[in-house]
Amino acid sequence: MANIGLKRIYFWLVGPDGQVIKDADKGLSTDGVYVVDTNPGNGNLGTRTANITGLSGTPAKIPGNDTIVDVSNPPSAPSVAIDANAINFVVKQKLLGRVETNVKGAYTDGTTLPDAGLIIESTSPTSGKSIFYGFGRGKVTEASQNIQTNTDTAETREDDNLVFTSLGFSGFPGEAAIAVADSSVSGFTKSAYFDMCAPGQTLVTSTLDKSVANISASK
């Protein structure tokens, strides 16, 4: 879908029952879904890019009688390369499955990667309304961290770079890997979309949207 900009991204952890983990310690927040906002007091400085690849599978030509008679339609296998200015440190460690040591604030790799979910919110260039890309289940990894020196004329920054690899999600028809949405479509509600992508969440309800400064979700 055509879109303009990157409003925000949302993360959550998924429990064994497929529901969002609504706990500030075991999950990412008491509402289940965590907003990567631009508030440095929350340890966040917003997201620069969320590059989605693999939205379609690679079609294979089907030959017959010396010609091409059909094309296969394999399932998609999306992944998202995320470049954020800063993501809350503890939230990032939880997404990566790292566990805190006996030294507070120090983390090591855990034995398994937790299931996580992701929603990316952009804006339609025609309606000005939100466009959503939702992934109900996947894994978050971090490949590298390039630490560089400051110079006498410049401050060198290194972003938080994560990769989200989407998996089939039982909450989507056919256990698809992604659900895209255009909020300008008649009958769309943000709360219903969030409930589908992140079952059990309470960040966005029919009466309150806590992701946008506690304004009514209907607006």
N, C-alpha and C positions, 0 to 999 in steps of 0.2 A: 504494500500500500504506500502511496505517496504520503510523506509526512514532513513536518518542519520542526526541527529542534528536538531536544530531549528534556522533558519536564522533570522526570524523576524515575528512579527504579525502586522496586520493593522486593525484599527478601523474606523468606520464612523457612523454618525447619519443619519437616514432615515426619509424623510419628509412624510407628508400625501399622496403625489402623488407617493410615491415609489421611488423617486429620492434622490440621496445623497444631503445633505444640504451643499452647498459650501459657507461657511461664517465662518470667524474666531470667530465670537461672537455667532451666533446661532448654528453653527455646530462645527466641530473640527479643520477645517483648510480651507483656501481659495480653496484648491484643493479638498476638501471633505473628502478624505481619509487621516488618520493620521498614520504615521509610529512610532511604539514604537522602537526607535533606542537605541543606547548605548551612546548618547551624554548627559552628565550631564547638559550641558548648556541648553538643551531642557527639562530638568526635567526627563529624562529617563536613566535607567541603564540596558536595555535589559530584555529579558524574559527567565526564567529558564525552565519552562515546560508549555505545553498546552495539557492537557490530555483529549482526546475526548472519550466520552462514548455514548452508544445508537445509534451506526451507523446502526444497524439493529433492526427491531422490534422483539418481542418475538413470534416465530412461534407457532401456535396452531394446534395440530393434529386433523384431521377430521375423525371420525369413521364411518363405514358403513359395514353392513353384517359381523359383528363380526371381523372386521379388520380395519386397518388404511388405508384409501383410498386417502387421500390428506393432505396437510399441508398448512395452511393459510399463507399469506405473508403480515403481517401488515406493515404500514409505519414506517420509522425510526423516532426517537425522540432524536436527538443528543444534548448533552450538553458538554461544554468545561470548565474544571477547569484550570484556568490560574494562574501561579505563576510567578510574575515578580519581579525583584530586585527593580524596581521603575518605575512607570508610572507617567507622568506629572500630577501634582495635579489637575489642573483645568480640564484637559481632563477627568480624572477619575471621577470628580464630575458631569460633563455633561453626561457621560455614565450612571451614577447611577441616573440621573434625579434630582440631588440636585440643589437647587437654592441659589444664593448668598444673604445674609442678608444685612442690611444697614451697617454692619461692613465689610469692604473690606477683602476678603480672608476667610470669615466665611460662611459656607454653611449648609443648613438644607434640610431634605428630601422634595421633591416635591410631588405633588398630584398623578402623574402618572410616570411610567417608560417609557422613550422614546424608540422607535424602533432603534436598532443599527445593524450594520453589522460587520463581522469579516472575515479576511483571515489569515490563518496560512501558512507560507512558510518553507518547509524543503528541503532536498536534496535526490535524488535517489542514492542508493548505487551502481547501475549498470551504469547509464549514467553520473552521476555527475551533472545532470540538476535539476532544481527546481521542487518540488512536492508541489501542492497547495490544501488546504482544505478551501472552501469558503462557507460562511453562509450569505445569502443576507438579512436576517431579524431575529432579536431575541431580547432578553432582557438581560441586564447585572445587576448582583446583587453582593453584598458583605455581606457575612454572619457574619464575625467576624474579630477582630483585637486583636492579643495577644501581649500586650506590656509588655516587661520584662526588668529587671534591668541589667545594665552592672555589671561586677564583677571586682575584682582587677587583673584578668588575661585575661579577654575576653570581647569583645564588642558584645553585643547581638543585632542582627538585626531582623526586622520583615518585610517580603516582602508585596507587594501588591497582595492579593489573591482575584480574581474575578471569578464568574461563568457566562458563557454565555449560555443561554438556547435558542436553535434555534427554529424558527417557520417556517411554510410553506412560501415560497417566490414566488410571482407571476412571477418573472423574470426567474425562473427555470421551465423546462418542468414538468407538473403535479403538480406545486406548491410544489416541493420537498424542503427538509430542508437543503440539502447540495449538493455542486457540487465539486467533486474532479478532479484534473487535473495533467497530467504529461507533463511538458514543452518539453520533448524530442520527443514527438509525432510529426510527420511531419505535418506542417500546423498550429501548435499551435502558438498563439501570446499572450503574456502577456497582452497587451492592450485590446484585445477582451475579455479575461477572466475577467479582472477587470471591463470592461464595463458591462458584464453580471451580475456580483455579485454586483457591485456598480454603477448603472446607473447614468450617469451624471458626474462621477468623472473625474478629469484631472491630477491626480498624475502620471498615466501611460498612455501615448498616443503612437501612432504608430511611433512617431519620438523622443520622450523623456521619459525617466524613471527617475522621480525625487526621487524614493525610493532608488536608488543605486547611489548616488553622481552624479546625472545628466548625466549619460552615456546613449548612444543610447538604446532604448528599444528593438532593434532588436538583441542586443548582448547577 
